[in-house]
Every structure is written in C-alpha cells, then in structure tokens.
Amino acid sequence: MLHMRSTFTALLAILSFPFALQAGPSTHHGPHGRRVIVVRTVNCGYGNNCRQPMAMAAFGTAKKAVEEQNFDSARLATAKQVGSSNCFSTRQVMELMDLFKFEDARLDFAKFAYDHVTDPGNYHLVTTKLRFSGSVETLNSYLQTR
C-alpha cells in the first residue's frame, strides 16, 4: 500500500509540473532513495528534437481515431492533435495522409507534420501521397522556408 501511495504521489507530481519534462535532462532522488533521471523526449516544432517516432501500438490507436472521424476537417484536427504531442516517422505521416479524402487536407497535414518528424531527410517521400503537381510544388516551396 505504501509503494502504491508513493507511486501515485510521484505520478501526481509529474502531472502537476509538466514543465519539468521540458527542462532537459536532470536527476533527482525518487521516493525510495533511487536516482531518477528525467529526460526530455519530445520537443516538436521548428528545429525539433524528435528522435523517436510513436510506438507502433500507440500509432495504431491514433490512426484509428483519425480514421473514425466522419469528415476531413475532423480527421485533420485529430491528426494535428496527435502530432502536437508526439513525433512521427515520415512513413507514419504518409499513412495518415492516406486517410484524407481531399488534397487540401493532405497538403495541410503534410505541412504541419514536417515539424514533428524524426527523419526530415526522408520527407521528400511525402510528395508521393499528393495527387496534384501544384500541391507538390506548394509543399516543396513550404519546406524550403523551414
């Protein structure tokens, strides 16, 4: 019971102070005197520190949530919500783009997702999911400004 209470207290402390996860690597002693290392794992955005894409299981769940939306606008909002707090591989971005029915949603998500990928060197592959040459040109122009 004591172990469960201290685990709950530690979890509550982490949830109450999310800035600690963004402050970079640090160490402190946990409730049982053990050394605990807190490492920043996700800091997406321009010049992102994304090093590891979503795990397959988590991505599968997120993809299903996007897929279950009735309209592209809702799919796009859900996909962006997932991307705001996670990192993607280029392949994962391409899989999500396949879920959009309309080109404008695919292009919008492709622009958004670039700042959230672990492998920006492979991002040129995303253009294969765009159907119109104008969209490819728009994405390429956008990426040159990043």
FILO-564655 format. One record per residue (C-alpha): x, y, z; residue in one letter. Coordinates in steps of 0.001 Angstrom, whole numbers. Example, Ala and Ser with C-alpha at 12.3 -4.5 7.8 and 13.67 -1.06 7.14 Angstrom:
2
> 12300 / -4500 / 7800 / A
> 13670 / -1060 / 7140 / S
This chain:
146
> 0 / 0 / 0 / M
> 2852 / 2390 / 845 / L
> 4537 / 1677 / -2506 / H
> 1293 / 2376 / -4372 / M
> 815 / 5654 / -2478 / R
> 4358 / 6833 / -3254 / S
> 3935 / 5840 / -6915 / T
> 690 / 7775 / -7063 / F
> 2346 / 10772 / -5382 / T
> 5209 / 10677 / -7890 / A
> 2778 / 10414 / -10812 / L
> 726 / 13305 / -9463 / L
> 3894 / 15397 / -9126 / A
> 4847 / 14691 / -12731 / I
> 1370 / 15570 / -13994 / L
> 1265 / 18719 / -11884 / S
> 4593 / 20005 / -13188 / F
> 4764 / 19284 / -16925 / P
> 7454 / 21922 / -17422 / F
> 9921 / 19603 / -15694 / A
> 9744 / 17260 / -18656 / L
> 10705 / 20078 / -20992 / Q
> 13563 / 21460 / -18937 / A
> 16078 / 18973 / -20294 / G
> 17937 / 16139 / -18586 / P
> 18061 / 16308 / -14813 / S
> 18488 / 13923 / -11935 / T
> 16919 / 13679 / -8508 / H
> 16233 / 11017 / -5930 / H
> 12937 / 9171 / -6054 / G
> 10749 / 8187 / -3116 / P
> 12904 / 5161 / -2246 / H
> 16241 / 6947 / -2465 / G
> 16844 / 5715 / -6012 / R
> 18335 / 8089 / -8533 / R
> 15742 / 9100 / -11147 / V
> 16709 / 10640 / -14485 / I
> 14189 / 12836 / -16283 / V
> 14928 / 13211 / -19981 / V
> 13204 / 15464 / -22468 / R
> 11750 / 13061 / -25026 / T
> 9560 / 15272 / -27190 / V
> 10091 / 18870 / -28163 / N
> 8466 / 19213 / -31535 / C
> 8476 / 22342 / -33590 / G
> 10911 / 24009 / -35961 / Y
> 14341 / 22696 / -35110 / G
> 12613 / 19877 / -33287 / N
> 14296 / 17353 / -31068 / N
> 12167 / 14468 / -32261 / C
> 14342 / 11395 / -32061 / R
> 11848 / 8579 / -31813 / Q
> 8523 / 8211 / -33616 / P
> 5379 / 6995 / -31919 / M
> 5470 / 3337 / -30964 / A
> 3567 / 1063 / -33344 / M
> 758 / 340 / -30877 / A
> 257 / 3999 / -29968 / A
> 360 / 5000 / -33615 / F
> -2188 / 2307 / -34478 / G
> -4558 / 3667 / -31854 / T
> -4051 / 7241 / -33057 / A
> -4533 / 6248 / -36687 / K
> -7786 / 4506 / -35820 / K
> -9004 / 7629 / -34001 / A
> -8259 / 9731 / -37095 / V
> -9869 / 7187 / -39388 / E
> -13088 / 7072 / -37363 / E
> -13802 / 10761 / -37956 / Q
> -16566 / 11455 / -40496 / N
> -15108 / 14493 / -42242 / F
> -11665 / 15536 / -43399 / D
> -11799 / 18613 / -41177 / S
> -12285 / 16394 / -38115 / A
> -9630 / 13937 / -39341 / R
> -7195 / 16810 / -39805 / L
> -7924 / 18249 / -36359 / A
> -7431 / 14847 / -34733 / T
> -4204 / 14146 / -36646 / A
> -2816 / 17544 / -35670 / K
> -3781 / 16972 / -32061 / Q
> -1832 / 13710 / -32074 / V
> 1124 / 15379 / -33779 / G
> 1203 / 18246 / -31321 / S
> 2271 / 15934 / -28532 / S
> 4061 / 13155 / -30427 / N
> 6693 / 12637 / -33070 / C
> 6116 / 10809 / -36342 / F
> 8274 / 8984 / -38817 / S
> 7862 / 10005 / -42446 / T
> 6136 / 6646 / -43031 / R
> 3620 / 7383 / -40296 / Q
> 2868 / 10778 / -41843 / V
> 2273 / 9062 / -45183 / M
> -94 / 6544 / -43571 / E
> -2108 / 9337 / -42002 / L
> -2214 / 11250 / -45283 / M
> -3861 / 8210 / -46877 / D
> -6842 / 8742 / -44558 / L
> -7745 / 12124 / -46039 / F
> -10169 / 12210 / -48950 / K
> -9294 / 15682 / -50184 / F
> -6000 / 17098 / -51394 / E
> -6187 / 20264 / -49328 / D
> -6334 / 18236 / -46099 / A
> -3415 / 16039 / -47221 / R
> -1350 / 19128 / -48031 / L
> -2286 / 20891 / -44802 / D
> -1285 / 17874 / -42740 / F
> 1948 / 17404 / -44700 / A
> 2937 / 20992 / -43904 / K
> 2035 / 20608 / -40245 / F
> 3720 / 17232 / -39783 / A
> 7126 / 18298 / -41116 / Y
> 7909 / 19974 / -37804 / D
> 7068 / 16749 / -35981 / H
> 9119 / 14109 / -37811 / V
> 12113 / 12164 / -36642 / T
> 13573 / 11769 / -40129 / D
> 13224 / 15040 / -42076 / P
> 15786 / 13770 / -44585 / G
> 13167 / 11314 / -45863 / N
> 10352 / 13834 / -46027 / Y
> 10578 / 14111 / -49813 / H
> 8716 / 10768 / -49898 / L
> 5584 / 12524 / -48629 / V
> 5092 / 14122 / -52046 / T
> 4119 / 10695 / -53423 / T
> 900 / 10967 / -51393 / K
> -110 / 14198 / -53108 / L
> -2186 / 13836 / -56262 / R
> -1628 / 17191 / -57946 / F
> 1618 / 18720 / -59139 / S
> 540 / 22094 / -57746 / G
> 314 / 20547 / -54274 / S
> 3787 / 19044 / -54644 / V
> 5156 / 22456 / -55657 / E
> 3374 / 24128 / -52746 / T
> 4779 / 21630 / -50254 / L
> 8286 / 21884 / -51687 / N
> 8156 / 25691 / -51516 / S
> 6899 / 25485 / -47937 / Y
> 9676 / 23103 / -46922 / L
> 12325 / 25408 / -48382 / Q
> 11235 / 28101 / -45947 / T
> 11660 / 25831 / -42911 / R
